[in-house]
């Protein structure tokens, strides 16, 4: 395992310890509302602090871009962090959330960790070296037709400016697939594309920390990921389409009219 990836795994496990201890005392957590249906807890902040401390102890010159702490430092290397993707799920005791850590070097994601502490699923990837789940190589599914595919999405939950557009997309996908699911943690959704649990994914308005690690997992597992135009600007726009090569193409074609 690459040394930088190994450090990221160490950081994710430290954050997971914070999160899992707190999961036993959800009724006493302090919760703040950042926006409509967008929450932050003391656990998010403590988990992020554990991650940042671990990373900067090893690489003090690296920059940080984190959901709760924002951007700090500058340079060629930037760690992109979501300490608890799926906070709403976590607050309801719904076991679908994860820690997401990616390392960007000069605009390109090089290392990725997505860790699901509920299932002890550790997804990792290094650019050019493949994607792994608990140290076993993973590939996207062999599904070739969208009509046979299980598609994953994320509903708008805070900004509803594009809700009608999204509902048009959802209607088309429901009619042309084997089913649609909305688990509620985008980083984990992309990891599930990488290991074949889902065949396609789309969502609007994501943040870089939702996408960064999962995007490398998808690519290293043989999948495709772009924005809604089929271009590489998904980190900037936050609009994402991903999947197996064949399902991806059909999903993109289905979404574009909307």
C-alpha positions in Angstrom: 0.0 0.0 0.0 1.3 3.5 -0.9 2.6 5.3 2.2 0.2 8.2 1.7 -2.7 5.8 1.3 -1.7 4.0 4.4 -1.7 7.3 6.4 -5.2 8.0 5.0 -6.4 4.6 6.2 -5.0 5.3 9.6 -6.8 8.6 9.7 -10.1 7.0 8.6 -9.9 4.4 11.3 -9.2 7.0 14.0 -12.3 9.0 12.8 -14.4 5.8 12.8 -13.5 5.2 16.5 -14.9 8.7 17.3 -18.1 8.1 15.2 -18.8 4.6 16.5 -18.5 5.7 20.2 -20.9 8.5 19.6 -23.4 6.2 17.8 -24.2 4.6 21.1 -25.3 8.0 22.6 -27.2 9.7 19.8 -29.8 11.1 22.2 -27.2 13.4 23.8 -25.4 14.7 20.7 -25.3 18.4 20.1 -26.7 19.1 16.6 -26.5 22.3 14.6 -28.5 23.1 11.5 -26.2 24.4 8.7 -29.0 24.8 6.2 -32.4 23.3 5.5 -32.0 19.6 6.1 -28.2 20.0 6.5 -26.8 19.2 9.9 -23.4 19.2 11.7 -22.7 17.5 15.0 -19.9 17.5 17.5 -19.1 14.1 16.1 -18.5 15.5 12.6 -16.1 18.1 14.0 -14.3 15.6 16.3 -13.9 13.0 13.5 -12.5 15.7 11.2 -10.1 16.9 13.8 -8.8 13.3 14.2 -8.3 13.0 10.5 -6.6 16.3 10.0 -4.2 15.7 12.9 -3.2 12.3 11.6 -2.6 13.6 8.1 -0.7 16.7 9.1 1.5 14.8 11.5 2.7 12.8 8.6 2.6 15.5 5.9 2.7 19.0 7.6 3.2 20.9 4.3 0.0 19.5 2.7 -3.2 21.6 2.3 -6.6 20.6 3.7 -10.1 20.9 2.1 -12.6 19.6 4.6 -16.4 19.8 4.9 -16.5 21.4 8.3 -13.1 23.2 8.5 -12.9 24.5 5.0 -9.7 25.1 3.1 -6.4 25.5 4.9 -2.9 25.9 3.5 -1.9 25.6 -0.2 0.5 23.7 -2.3 0.7 20.8 -4.7 -1.0 18.3 -2.4 -4.5 18.7 -0.9 -6.4 16.3 1.3 -10.1 16.4 0.6 -12.1 15.2 3.6 -15.6 14.4 4.5 -15.4 13.1 8.1 -19.0 11.8 8.2 -20.8 11.5 4.9 -24.4 10.7 5.7 -24.8 12.7 8.9 -28.6 12.6 8.7 -28.5 8.8 8.4 -26.1 8.7 11.4 -28.4 10.9 13.5 -31.3 8.5 12.9 -29.3 5.4 13.6 -29.6 4.3 10.0 -26.3 2.4 9.3 -25.4 4.0 6.0 -22.6 6.5 6.4 -18.9 6.7 5.9 -15.6 8.6 6.1 -14.2 9.8 2.8 -10.5 10.9 2.4 -8.8 11.7 -0.9 -5.4 13.2 -1.8 -5.3 15.5 -4.8 -2.0 16.3 -6.5 -1.9 19.2 -9.0 -5.6 18.8 -9.8 -5.7 15.0 -10.0 -6.9 12.6 -7.3 -4.1 10.2 -6.5 -5.2 8.3 -3.3 -8.7 7.4 -2.0 -10.2 5.9 1.1 -13.9 5.4 1.8 -14.5 3.6 5.1 -17.9 2.3 6.3 -17.5 1.7 10.0 -20.9 -0.1 10.3 -19.8 -2.9 8.0 -16.0 -2.5 8.5 -15.8 -2.1 4.7 -12.6 -0.4 3.7 -12.5 0.8 0.1 -9.1 2.0 -1.1 -7.5 3.1 -4.4 -4.2 4.5 -5.7 -4.1 6.0 -9.2 -2.9 3.3 -11.6 -2.9 0.5 -9.0 -6.5 -0.6 -8.9 -9.3 -0.4 -6.4 -9.8 -2.6 -3.4 -12.4 -3.6 -0.7 -10.7 -5.0 2.4 -7.5 -5.6 0.4 -9.3 -7.6 -2.3 -9.3 -6.2 -5.9 -12.7 -5.0 -7.0 -14.3 -4.3 -10.4 -17.5 -2.6 -11.5 -20.3 -5.0 -12.3 -20.6 -6.8 -15.7 -24.1 -5.4 -16.3 -24.4 -4.2 -19.9 -27.9 -2.9 -20.2 -29.5 -0.2 -18.0 -32.8 -2.0 -18.1 -31.1 -4.7 -16.0 -29.2 -2.2 -13.8 -29.7 -1.1 -10.2 -29.2 2.7 -10.2 -28.3 4.8 -7.2 -29.1 8.5 -6.7 -29.4 11.2 -4.2 -32.4 13.4 -3.8 -32.1 17.2 -3.4 -32.4 17.9 0.3 -31.3 21.5 0.9 -31.3 23.5 -2.3 -34.5 22.8 -4.3 -33.8 25.1 -7.3 -33.3 22.1 -9.6 -35.9 19.8 -8.0 -38.2 19.8 -11.1 -35.3 19.0 -13.3 -34.2 16.2 -11.0 -37.7 14.7 -10.9 -37.8 14.6 -14.7 -34.5 12.7 -14.6 -35.7 10.4 -11.9 -38.9 9.6 -13.8 -36.9 8.6 -16.9 -34.4 6.5 -15.0 -37.2 4.7 -13.0 -38.8 3.7 -16.3 -35.6 2.5 -18.0 -33.9 0.6 -15.1 -34.4 -2.4 -12.9 -34.7 -0.1 -9.9 -33.5 3.1 -8.2 -32.2 3.4 -4.6 -31.3 6.4 -2.5 -29.1 5.3 0.4 -28.0 8.8 1.5 -24.2 8.9 1.4 -22.7 9.8 -2.0 -19.1 8.7 -1.2 -20.4 5.2 -0.3 -22.7 5.2 -3.3 -19.7 5.6 -5.6 -17.8 3.0 -3.7 -20.7 0.6 -4.3 -20.4 1.3 -8.0 -16.7 0.4 -7.8 -17.5 -3.0 -6.2 -20.5 -3.9 -8.3 -23.3 -3.4 -5.8 -24.8 -0.6 -8.0 -24.6 -0.4 -11.8 -25.1 3.4 -12.2 -25.3 6.6 -10.2 -26.4 10.2 -10.7 -26.8 13.2 -8.4 -26.8 17.0 -8.6 -25.2 19.6 -6.4 -22.5 17.5 -4.6 -19.5 19.0 -2.9 -15.9 18.0 -3.7 -15.5 16.0 -0.5 -18.6 14.0 -1.5 -17.0 13.0 -4.8 -13.2 13.0 -4.6 -12.4 9.6 -3.1 -15.3 7.8 -4.7 -14.4 9.1 -8.2 -11.0 7.4 -8.1 -12.5 4.2 -6.8 -14.9 4.1 -9.8 -12.1 4.8 -12.3 -9.7 2.3 -10.8 -12.4 -0.4 -10.8 -13.0 0.0 -14.5 -16.0 2.4 -14.4 -16.7 5.8 -15.8 -17.6 9.1 -14.1 -18.3 12.5 -15.6 -20.6 15.5 -15.2 -24.0 15.6 -16.9 -22.4 16.8 -20.2 -20.2 13.7 -20.3 -17.1 15.9 -19.4 -14.6 15.9 -16.6 -15.9 18.9 -14.7 -17.9 17.0 -12.0 -15.7 18.2 -9.2 -16.5 21.8 -10.1 -20.2 21.5 -11.0 -21.1 18.8 -8.4 -23.2 17.1 -11.0 -22.2 13.5 -11.3 -23.0 10.5 -13.5 -21.1 7.2 -13.0 -21.4 3.5 -13.7 -20.2 0.5 -15.6 -19.0 1.6 -19.1 -22.2 0.4 -20.9 -24.7 1.4 -18.2 -23.0 4.8 -17.8 -23.5 5.6 -21.5 -27.1 4.7 -21.4 -27.7 6.5 -18.1 -26.0 9.7 -19.5 -28.2 9.5 -22.6 -31.3 9.1 -20.4 -30.4 12.1 -18.2 -29.3 14.6 -20.8 -32.8 15.5 -22.2 -33.8 16.8 -18.8 
